[in-house]
Amino acid sequence: MWLINVHTLELEYFMGQNTPPYAILSHTWEDEEVTYQDMRQLTPDTGTRNKQGFAKIRETCRLAASDGLRYAWVDTCCIDKSSSAELTEAINSMYRWYEDAAVCYAYLSDFDDSADETALAASRWFTRGWTLQELIAPENVTFWSRNWVKLGDKWDLNDCLHTITNIPARLLRGTSIVSDYSIACRMSWAARRETTRVEDTAYCLLGLFNINMSLLYGEGSNAFYRL
């Protein structure tokens, strides 16, 4: 997997047991996201640092460094999406990568830290398909407002998260595991979530069902039937 060195902002590649501890970002995609190609060509003279999405990378690296970590993973720029083989491997590995992370920073770009906790439910983060596994898989998830003010962690916000997502509080606390719950139950957690691409409604659930599957973008809703 590709990881960002939080001190140099360079991408470095690791495999298997050689992978160092890392932080991971959970967020919703927006305009001007930074790509893998952008990061490989990153210099003080390129326009990458002016992209809106670069701020998320910079803040993720800052938080990781403050947590004593040298590396961070951000999906926008740590996957070479021009390679179908790398994209397939990444999506099939995604749940494990979040599960293995030392900490996951959930960035709610549309949530004001001055708002009441009950207003969390309105955040777009809770409506997206990919963020479901990003909430469940990591043991340590901390939530951050649009201004990067810490809102709490998965334990502090347990009751609120359960109310918003209908995911059992025991699972969010880590006192039960995903396989304790039926397929129908797991599927219900994703029922109201959306993805930009139709195929991703299936692909974003691979980890929750412990399935590996080839990716066929263009197959439309057939991806869900294959799942």
LOTI-203969 format. One line per field, with one value per atom (N, C-alpha, C, O): atom name; residue number from 1; x, y, z. Coordinates in steps of 0.2 Angstrom, whole numbers. Example, Ala and Ser with C-alpha at 12.3 -4.5 7.8 and 13.67 -1.06 7.14 Angstrom:
! LOTI-203969
atome c(N/CA/C/O/N/CA/C/O)
num c(1/1/1/1/2/2/2/2)
X c(66/62/66/71/64/68/64/67)
Y c(-28/-22/-16/-17/-11/-5/0/6)
Z c(39/39/39/42/35/36/39/40)
This chain:
! LOTI-203969
atome c(N/CA/C/O/N/CA/C/O/N/CA/C/O/N/CA/C/O/N/CA/C/O/N/CA/C/O/N/CA/C/O/N/CA/C/O/N/CA/C/O/N/CA/C/O/N/CA/C/O/N/CA/C/O/N/CA/C/O/N/CA/C/O/N/CA/C/O/N/CA/C/O/N/CA/C/O/N/CA/C/O/N/CA/C/O/N/CA/C/O/N/CA/C/O/N/CA/C/O/N/CA/C/O/N/CA/C/O/N/CA/C/O/N/CA/C/O/N/CA/C/O/N/CA/C/O/N/CA/C/O/N/CA/C/O/N/CA/C/O/N/CA/C/O/N/CA/C/O/N/CA/C/O/N/CA/C/O/N/CA/C/O/N/CA/C/O/N/CA/C/O/N/CA/C/O/N/CA/C/O/N/CA/C/O/N/CA/C/O/N/CA/C/O/N/CA/C/O/N/CA/C/O/N/CA/C/O/N/CA/C/O/N/CA/C/O/N/CA/C/O/N/CA/C/O/N/CA/C/O/N/CA/C/O/N/CA/C/O/N/CA/C/O/N/CA/C/O/N/CA/C/O/N/CA/C/O/N/CA/C/O/N/CA/C/O/N/CA/C/O/N/CA/C/O/N/CA/C/O/N/CA/C/O/N/CA/C/O/N/CA/C/O/N/CA/C/O/N/CA/C/O/N/CA/C/O/N/CA/C/O/N/CA/C/O/N/CA/C/O/N/CA/C/O/N/CA/C/O/N/CA/C/O/N/CA/C/O/N/CA/C/O/N/CA/C/O/N/CA/C/O/N/CA/C/O/N/CA/C/O/N/CA/C/O/N/CA/C/O/N/CA/C/O/N/CA/C/O/N/CA/C/O/N/CA/C/O/N/CA/C/O/N/CA/C/O/N/CA/C/O/N/CA/C/O/N/CA/C/O/N/CA/C/O/N/CA/C/O/N/CA/C/O/N/CA/C/O/N/CA/C/O/N/CA/C/O/N/CA/C/O/N/CA/C/O/N/CA/C/O/N/CA/C/O/N/CA/C/O/N/CA/C/O/N/CA/C/O/N/CA/C/O/N/CA/C/O/N/CA/C/O/N/CA/C/O/N/CA/C/O/N/CA/C/O/N/CA/C/O/N/CA/C/O/N/CA/C/O/N/CA/C/O/N/CA/C/O/N/CA/C/O/N/CA/C/O/N/CA/C/O/N/CA/C/O/N/CA/C/O/N/CA/C/O/N/CA/C/O/N/CA/C/O/N/CA/C/O/N/CA/C/O/N/CA/C/O/N/CA/C/O/N/CA/C/O/N/CA/C/O/N/CA/C/O/N/CA/C/O/N/CA/C/O/N/CA/C/O/N/CA/C/O/N/CA/C/O/N/CA/C/O/N/CA/C/O/N/CA/C/O/N/CA/C/O/N/CA/C/O/N/CA/C/O/N/CA/C/O/N/CA/C/O/N/CA/C/O/N/CA/C/O/N/CA/C/O/N/CA/C/O/N/CA/C/O/N/CA/C/O/N/CA/C/O/N/CA/C/O/N/CA/C/O/N/CA/C/O/N/CA/C/O/N/CA/C/O/N/CA/C/O/N/CA/C/O/N/CA/C/O/N/CA/C/O/N/CA/C/O/N/CA/C/O/N/CA/C/O/N/CA/C/O/N/CA/C/O/N/CA/C/O/N/CA/C/O/N/CA/C/O/N/CA/C/O/N/CA/C/O/N/CA/C/O/N/CA/C/O/N/CA/C/O/N/CA/C/O/N/CA/C/O/N/CA/C/O/N/CA/C/O/N/CA/C/O/N/CA/C/O/N/CA/C/O/N/CA/C/O/N/CA/C/O/N/CA/C/O/N/CA/C/O/N/CA/C/O/N/CA/C/O/N/CA/C/O/N/CA/C/O/N/CA/C/O/N/CA/C/O/N/CA/C/O/N/CA/C/O/N/CA/C/O/N/CA/C/O/N/CA/C/O/N/CA/C/O/N/CA/C/O/N/CA/C/O/N/CA/C/O/N/CA/C/O/N/CA/C/O/N/CA/C/O/N/CA/C/O/N/CA/C/O/N/CA/C/O/N/CA/C/O/N/CA/C/O/N/CA/C/O/N/CA/C/O/N/CA/C/O/N/CA/C/O/N/CA/C/O/N/CA/C/O/N/CA/C/O/N/CA/C/O/N/CA/C/O/N/CA/C/O/N/CA/C/O/N/CA/C/O/N/CA/C/O/N/CA/C/O/N/CA/C/O/N/CA/C/O/N/CA/C/O/N/CA/C/O/N/CA/C/O/N/CA/C/O/N/CA/C/O)
num c(1/1/1/1/2/2/2/2/3/3/3/3/4/4/4/4/5/5/5/5/6/6/6/6/7/7/7/7/8/8/8/8/9/9/9/9/10/10/10/10/11/11/11/11/12/12/12/12/13/13/13/13/14/14/14/14/15/15/15/15/16/16/16/16/17/17/17/17/18/18/18/18/19/19/19/19/20/20/20/20/21/21/21/21/22/22/22/22/23/23/23/23/24/24/24/24/25/25/25/25/26/26/26/26/27/27/27/27/28/28/28/28/29/29/29/29/30/30/30/30/31/31/31/31/32/32/32/32/33/33/33/33/34/34/34/34/35/35/35/35/36/36/36/36/37/37/37/37/38/38/38/38/39/39/39/39/40/40/40/40/41/41/41/41/42/42/42/42/43/43/43/43/44/44/44/44/45/45/45/45/46/46/46/46/47/47/47/47/48/48/48/48/49/49/49/49/50/50/50/50/51/51/51/51/52/52/52/52/53/53/53/53/54/54/54/54/55/55/55/55/56/56/56/56/57/57/57/57/58/58/58/58/59/59/59/59/60/60/60/60/61/61/61/61/62/62/62/62/63/63/63/63/64/64/64/64/65/65/65/65/66/66/66/66/67/67/67/67/68/68/68/68/69/69/69/69/70/70/70/70/71/71/71/71/72/72/72/72/73/73/73/73/74/74/74/74/75/75/75/75/76/76/76/76/77/77/77/77/78/78/78/78/79/79/79/79/80/80/80/80/81/81/81/81/82/82/82/82/83/83/83/83/84/84/84/84/85/85/85/85/86/86/86/86/87/87/87/87/88/88/88/88/89/89/89/89/90/90/90/90/91/91/91/91/92/92/92/92/93/93/93/93/94/94/94/94/95/95/95/95/96/96/96/96/97/97/97/97/98/98/98/98/99/99/99/99/100/100/100/100/101/101/101/101/102/102/102/102/103/103/103/103/104/104/104/104/105/105/105/105/106/106/106/106/107/107/107/107/108/108/108/108/109/109/109/109/110/110/110/110/111/111/111/111/112/112/112/112/113/113/113/113/114/114/114/114/115/115/115/115/116/116/116/116/117/117/117/117/118/118/118/118/119/119/119/119/120/120/120/120/121/121/121/121/122/122/122/122/123/123/123/123/124/124/124/124/125/125/125/125/126/126/126/126/127/127/127/127/128/128/128/128/129/129/129/129/130/130/130/130/131/131/131/131/132/132/132/132/133/133/133/133/134/134/134/134/135/135/135/135/136/136/136/136/137/137/137/137/138/138/138/138/139/139/139/139/140/140/140/140/141/141/141/141/142/142/142/142/143/143/143/143/144/144/144/144/145/145/145/145/146/146/146/146/147/147/147/147/148/148/148/148/149/149/149/149/150/150/150/150/151/151/151/151/152/152/152/152/153/153/153/153/154/154/154/154/155/155/155/155/156/156/156/156/157/157/157/157/158/158/158/158/159/159/159/159/160/160/160/160/161/161/161/161/162/162/162/162/163/163/163/163/164/164/164/164/165/165/165/165/166/166/166/166/167/167/167/167/168/168/168/168/169/169/169/169/170/170/170/170/171/171/171/171/172/172/172/172/173/173/173/173/174/174/174/174/175/175/175/175/176/176/176/176/177/177/177/177/178/178/178/178/179/179/179/179/180/180/180/180/181/181/181/181/182/182/182/182/183/183/183/183/184/184/184/184/185/185/185/185/186/186/186/186/187/187/187/187/188/188/188/188/189/189/189/189/190/190/190/190/191/191/191/191/192/192/192/192/193/193/193/193/194/194/194/194/195/195/195/195/196/196/196/196/197/197/197/197/198/198/198/198/199/199/199/199/200/200/200/200/201/201/201/201/202/202/202/202/203/203/203/203/204/204/204/204/205/205/205/205/206/206/206/206/207/207/207/207/208/208/208/208/209/209/209/209/210/210/210/210/211/211/211/211/212/212/212/212/213/213/213/213/214/214/214/214/215/215/215/215/216/216/216/216/217/217/217/217/218/218/218/218/219/219/219/219/220/220/220/220/221/221/221/221/222/222/222/222/223/223/223/223/224/224/224/224/225/225/225/225/226/226/226/226/227/227/227/227)
X c(4/0/4/10/2/5/4/-2/9/7/11/16/8/11/16/14/22/27/24/24/22/19/24/22/30/35/38/39/38/40/35/35/29/23/24/21/30/31/27/26/25/22/28/33/27/31/27/21/30/26/28/34/24/25/21/15/23/20/20/25/14/13/16/14/20/22/27/29/30/34/30/33/24/19/20/18/22/23/16/11/15/9/7/11/1/-1/-8/-12/-10/-16/-20/-17/-27/-31/-36/-39/-38/-43/-50/-50/-55/-62/-65/-65/-68/-71/-75/-76/-78/-82/-79/-76/-79/-76/-79/-85/-75/-78/-74/-70/-74/-71/-63/-61/-59/-52/-49/-45/-50/-47/-40/-39/-35/-28/-27/-29/-25/-24/-17/-13/-17/-10/-5/1/-7/-2/0/6/-5/-3/2/7/2/6/13/18/13/20/24/30/20/23/24/25/22/22/29/34/28/34/31/25/36/33/30/26/32/30/23/20/21/15/9/9/3/-3/-6/-12/-4/-7/-9/-14/-4/-5/-11/-13/-13/-18/-25/-30/-25/-31/-35/-32/-41/-45/-44/-43/-43/-42/-35/-34/-30/-24/-24/-20/-29/-30/-31/-29/-35/-37/-31/-30/-26/-20/-16/-13/-15/-10/-13/-8/-19/-22/-21/-20/-22/-22/-15/-13/-10/-3/-1/3/-4/-2/-5/-1/-11/-14/-10/-8/-8/-4/3/5/6/12/11/15/6/5/3/4/1/-1/5/5/11/17/18/22/14/14/18/18/22/26/22/24/17/13/6/3/3/-4/-7/-3/-13/-16/-22/-27/-23/-29/-31/-27/-37/-39/-38/-37/-39/-39/-32/-32/-27/-20/-16/-10/-18/-14/-16/-14/-20/-22/-21/-23/-17/-16/-22/-22/-27/-33/-33/-37/-27/-26/-24/-24/-22/-21/-27/-28/-30/-36/-34/-38/-28/-26/-25/-27/-22/-21/-27/-28/-32/-38/-42/-45/-42/-45/-42/-46/-36/-32/-34/-36/-34/-36/-43/-44/-48/-55/-56/-60/-53/-54/-50/-51/-45/-41/-43/-41/-48/-50/-52/-50/-56/-59/-53/-52/-48/-43/-38/-35/-37/-33/-36/-32/-42/-45/-45/-44/-46/-46/-39/-38/-33/-27/-24/-18/-27/-25/-24/-28/-19/-18/-24/-26/-26/-31/-35/-31/-41/-45/-48/-51/-46/-49/-55/-54/-61/-67/-68/-70/-67/-68/-75/-76/-79/-85/-85/-86/-84/-82/-88/-87/-94/-100/-103/-109/-99/-102/-98/-92/-101/-98/-98/-102/-92/-90/-94/-95/-98/-102/-109/-113/-110/-117/-118/-113/-124/-125/-124/-124/-122/-121/-126/-125/-132/-138/-138/-142/-135/-135/-130/-130/-126/-122/-125/-123/-132/-135/-136/-137/-136/-137/-130/-131/-125/-119/-119/-121/-116/-116/-112/-113/-107/-103/-107/-105/-113/-117/-122/-125/-121/-126/-122/-125/-115/-111/-110/-109/-110/-108/-102/-101/-96/-90/-88/-84/-92/-90/-93/-91/-97/-100/-94/-94/-90/-85/-80/-76/-79/-74/-76/-71/-82/-84/-83/-82/-85/-85/-78/-76/-74/-68/-63/-60/-61/-56/-58/-64/-53/-55/-55/-59/-51/-50/-52/-48/-58/-60/-62/-65/-59/-60/-63/-62/-68/-72/-70/-68/-70/-67/-72/-75/-73/-77/-74/-68/-77/-75/-68/-64/-68/-62/-57/-52/-58/-53/-53/-47/-58/-59/-62/-67/-59/-61/-67/-69/-72/-79/-79/-84/-75/-75/-73/-71/-73/-71/-77/-83/-76/-81/-85/-91/-81/-84/-88/-93/-85/-88/-95/-100/-95/-101/-105/-110/-104/-107/-115/-117/-118/-125/-128/-133/-125/-127/-126/-130/-120/-118/-123/-126/-125/-130/-137/-140/-139/-145/-145/-150/-140/-139/-139/-142/-135/-133/-137/-138/-140/-143/-139/-141/-132/-127/-127/-127/-127/-127/-122/-116/-123/-119/-113/-107/-114/-109/-104/-98/-106/-101/-97/-91/-100/-96/-91/-86/-93/-88/-83/-78/-84/-79/-80/-76/-86/-87/-91/-93/-92/-95/-91/-88/-92/-89/-94/-99/-92/-97/-100/-106/-96/-99/-104/-108/-105/-110/-117/-122/-117/-124/-125/-121/-132/-134/-133/-131/-133/-132/-137/-136/-143/-149/-148/-149/-145/-144/-138/-139/-133/-128/-130/-128/-134/-137/-141/-141/-144/-149/-145/-147/-139/-135/-133/-132/-133/-131/-137/-137/-143/-149/-150/-153/-149/-150/-144/-144/-139/-132/-132/-135/-128/-128/-120/-116/-119/-112/-113/-119/-108/-108/-109/-113/-105/-106/-110/-110/-114/-119/-116/-118/-110/-106/-104/-103/-102/-99/-104/-102/-111/-116/-114/-116/-111/-109/-102/-101/-98/-90/-89/-84/-93/-91/-93/-92/-97/-99/-94/-96/-89/-85/-82/-83/-80/-76/-81/-80/-87/-92/-95/-97/-94/-96/-90/-91/-84/-78/-78/-76/-79/-79/-73/-72/-70/-66/-69/-72/-69/-73/-69/-67/-69/-67/-71/-77/-68/-72/-73/-69/-79/-81/-85/-91/-82/-85/-88/-85/-95/-99/-104/-109/-104/-109/-115/-120/-115/-121/-123/-119/-130/-133/-131/-133/-128/-127/-121/-121/-117/-112/-116/-113/-122/-125/-127/-127/-130/-132/-126/-127/-120/-114/-112/-110/-113/-111/-116/-115)
Y c(-6/0/6/6/11/18/22/22/25/29/35/36/41/47/48/47/50/52/58/63/59/65/71/76/69/74/77/83/73/75/76/79/73/72/68/69/64/60/53/51/50/43/38/38/33/27/21/21/16/9/4/3/1/-5/-11/-10/-16/-23/-27/-27/-30/-35/-32/-27/-36/-35/-29/-27/-27/-21/-15/-9/-15/-9/-6/-9/1/4/6/6/8/11/17/21/18/24/26/22/32/35/35/34/35/34/40/41/42/47/44/41/46/45/52/56/52/59/58/52/63/63/67/72/64/67/74/74/79/85/88/84/94/97/97/98/96/97/93/95/86/81/80/81/79/77/70/66/69/62/59/63/53/49/53/54/54/57/64/66/68/74/74/78/69/68/66/67/62/59/65/65/70/76/82/87/81/87/90/87/97/101/108/109/112/119/123/127/121/125/122/126/116/113/117/119/116/119/115/116/109/104/107/105/110/113/118/120/121/125/122/125/116/112/112/111/112/112/105/106/100/94/93/88/97/97/98/96/103/105/98/98/94/88/83/81/83/79/82/79/89/92/91/90/92/92/84/83/80/72/71/68/74/73/76/73/82/86/82/81/79/75/69/67/66/59/61/57/66/68/69/67/73/74/68/68/63/56/52/46/54/50/46/41/47/42/46/52/42/44/44/47/40/39/40/39/41/42/40/39/38/35/39/40/42/45/42/42/40/37/40/37/47/51/50/50/50/50/44/44/39/34/27/22/28/23/26/31/22/24/21/15/25/23/22/20/24/23/15/13/12/5/1/1/-3/-7/-12/-14/-15/-20/-17/-20/-11/-8/-6/-6/-3/-1/-7/-7/-13/-19/-21/-23/-21/-24/-19/-21/-12/-8/-8/-8/-9/-9/-16/-16/-21/-27/-28/-32/-23/-23/-17/-17/-13/-7/-8/-5/-13/-14/-16/-13/-20/-22/-16/-15/-12/-6/-1/1/0/4/0/3/-6/-10/-10/-10/-10/-10/-4/-3/2/9/10/7/13/15/20/20/24/29/31/32/32/35/41/42/46/53/54/54/54/55/63/66/65/73/74/72/78/80/87/92/88/94/99/105/96/101/102/104/100/101/106/106/111/116/114/112/115/113/117/114/122/126/123/125/118/115/110/107/109/104/97/95/92/85/82/78/84/81/83/79/88/90/86/87/81/77/73/72/71/67/70/67/77/80/80/82/78/78/73/67/75/70/64/59/64/59/52/47/53/48/45/40/48/46/42/40/42/39/32/29/28/21/19/14/22/20/21/18/26/28/23/24/19/14/9/8/6/2/6/3/12/17/18/20/18/19/12/12/7/0/-3/-5/-3/-7/-4/-9/2/4/4/5/2/2/9/11/13/20/25/26/28/33/40/40/45/52/56/56/60/64/72/74/75/82/86/84/92/97/100/98/104/107/111/112/114/118/114/116/107/102/103/103/104/104/97/95/94/87/87/91/83/82/77/77/72/66/60/60/54/48/43/45/37/33/31/29/31/29/35/34/41/47/48/50/47/48/42/42/36/30/30/27/33/33/37/35/43/47/43/43/40/36/30/29/27/22/24/21/30/33/35/34/38/40/34/34/29/24/17/13/16/10/4/-1/6/1/-1/4/-7/-9/-5/-5/-3/1/-4/-2/-10/-15/-16/-17/-16/-16/-10/-10/-4/2/3/6/0/-1/-6/-6/-10/-16/-22/-26/-22/-28/-33/-39/-32/-38/-37/-32/-42/-41/-42/-44/-40/-40/-46/-46/-52/-58/-61/-66/-57/-59/-57/-59/-53/-50/-53/-55/-55/-58/-54/-48/-57/-53/-48/-42/-50/-45/-39/-33/-40/-35/-30/-24/-33/-29/-25/-19/-28/-25/-19/-14/-19/-14/-8/-2/-9/-3/2/8/-2/2/4/8/3/4/11/12/16/23/27/33/23/26/26/22/31/31/32/33/30/30/34/34/37/41/36/38/31/26/20/18/17/12/6/3/4/-2/-2/-7/4/5/4/3/3/1/-6/-8/-10/-17/-17/-20/-13/-14/-11/-14/-6/-3/-8/-7/-14/-18/-25/-29/-25/-31/-33/-39/-28/-30/-32/-36/-29/-31/-38/-41/-41/-48/-52/-58/-49/-53/-57/-63/-53/-55/-52/-46/-56/-53/-54/-59/-48/-49/-44/-39/-47/-43/-37/-37/-31/-25/-24/-25/-23/-22/-15/-16/-10/-3/-3/-4/-2/-2/-7/-7/-12/-17/-15/-18/-9/-6/-10/-13/-11/-14/-22/-25/-24/-32/-33/-39/-28/-29/-31/-35/-28/-30/-37/-40/-39/-46/-51/-56/-49/-53/-54/-59/-48/-48/-53/-54)
Z c(0/0/0/3/-3/-3/3/5/6/12/11/8/14/14/20/26/19/24/27/23/33/36/36/37/36/37/30/29/25/18/13/8/15/10/4/-1/4/-1/0/5/-6/-6/-5/-9/-1/0/0/3/-3/-4/1/2/4/9/8/5/10/9/15/19/17/22/29/31/32/39/39/44/33/33/34/34/33/34/41/46/41/48/51/47/57/59/56/54/54/50/53/56/51/52/46/40/46/40/40/45/34/34/31/26/34/32/30/35/24/22/17/14/14/8/3/4/-3/-9/-11/-11/-13/-15/-21/-24/-22/-28/-27/-21/-32/-32/-27/-23/-28/-24/-27/-33/-22/-24/-26/-23/-32/-35/-33/-31/-35/-34/-39/-36/-45/-49/-47/-48/-44/-41/-36/-35/-31/-26/-28/-25/-33/-36/-39/-40/-42/-45/-40/-43/-34/-29/-28/-26/-30/-29/-26/-27/-23/-21/-27/-26/-33/-39/-42/-46/-41/-44/-40/-35/-44/-41/-36/-34/-35/-31/-24/-21/-21/-14/-14/-9/-20/-20/-21/-20/-22/-23/-16/-11/-16/-10/-6/0/-10/-6/-3/1/-4/-1/6/10/8/15/19/25/17/21/22/27/16/17/22/26/21/26/33/38/35/41/44/50/40/41/44/49/40/41/48/52/49/55/61/66/61/66/67/73/62/63/66/71/64/67/75/79/76/83/87/94/84/87/87/89/85/85/79/80/74/68/62/61/58/53/46/41/46/40/40/46/34/34/27/22/27/21/19/24/13/11/4/0/4/-2/-9/-14/-9/-15/-18/-24/-14/-17/-16/-18/-12/-11/-15/-13/-20/-24/-31/-33/-35/-42/-46/-48/-47/-50/-58/-61/-61/-68/-69/-75/-63/-64/-61/-55/-66/-64/-59/-54/-59/-55/-48/-43/-47/-41/-38/-32/-42/-39/-36/-31/-40/-38/-31/-26/-31/-24/-19/-13/-20/-15/-12/-6/-17/-14/-11/-6/-13/-9/-2/2/-2/4/9/15/7/10/18/22/19/25/30/35/28/32/33/39/28/29/34/39/35/40/47/52/46/53/56/62/52/54/56/59/54/56/63/67/65/72/74/80/70/71/65/59/65/59/61/66/56/57/53/47/56/52/51/56/45/44/41/36/45/43/41/44/34/31/31/30/33/33/40/40/45/52/55/56/58/62/69/72/72/79/84/90/82/87/87/91/82/82/88/90/89/95/92/86/96/94/91/86/92/89/81/78/80/73/68/62/71/68/62/57/64/59/52/47/52/45/41/35/44/40/34/35/29/23/24/21/28/30/32/30/35/37/31/32/26/20/15/10/15/10/11/17/6/6/9/13/7/9/16/19/19/26/31/37/29/33/36/42/32/34/37/42/36/39/46/50/48/54/58/64/55/59/60/65/54/54/59/63/60/64/72/73/76/83/86/90/83/86/80/75/81/76/80/85/78/81/75/69/78/73/73/79/67/67/63/58/65/62/55/54/52/46/47/43/53/55/59/62/59/62/69/72/72/79/81/78/86/88/91/96/89/92/97/101/96/101/97/91/101/97/97/99/94/93/100/100/105/112/115/118/114/117/114/117/107/103/102/97/106/104/104/99/109/108/102/99/101/95/89/84/88/82/81/75/86/86/84/79/86/84/77/73/75/68/63/58/64/60/60/56/66/68/69/69/69/70/78/82/80/87/91/89/97/101/103/103/104/106/100/101/94/88/88/87/89/89/94/94/100/106/105/109/100/100/104/105/107/112/108/111/101/97/90/89/86/79/74/75/68/62/61/60/61/60/65/64/70/75/72/75/67/65/58/54/57/51/45/45/39/33/32/30/33/33/37/35/43/48/45/45/43/40/34/33/30/24/26/22/31/33/35/35/38/40/33/34/28/21/18/12/20/16/14/8/18/16/13/12/12/10/2/-1/0/-7/-9/-6/-16/-19/-25/-28/-28/-34/-40/-44/-40/-45/-43/-37/-47/-45/-43/-38/-46/-44/-37/-34/-35/-28/-22/-17/-24/-19/-17/-11/-21/-19/-17/-12/-21/-19/-12/-9/-10/-3/3/8/1/6/6/11/2/2/8/11/12/18/24/28/24/29/28/33/22/21/20/18/21/20/13/13/8/1/-3/-2/-7/-12/-19/-21/-23/-29/-35/-33/-41/-46/-47/-47/-50/-51/-58/-62/-60/-67/-67/-68/-67/-68/-75/-80/-75/-81/-81/-85/-76/-75/-72/-72/-69/-66/-60/-56/-59/-54/-53/-48/-59/-59/-53/-51/-51/-46/-40/-36/-38/-32/-32/-27/-38/-39/-38/-35/-40/-40/-32/-30/-29/-22/-18/-12)
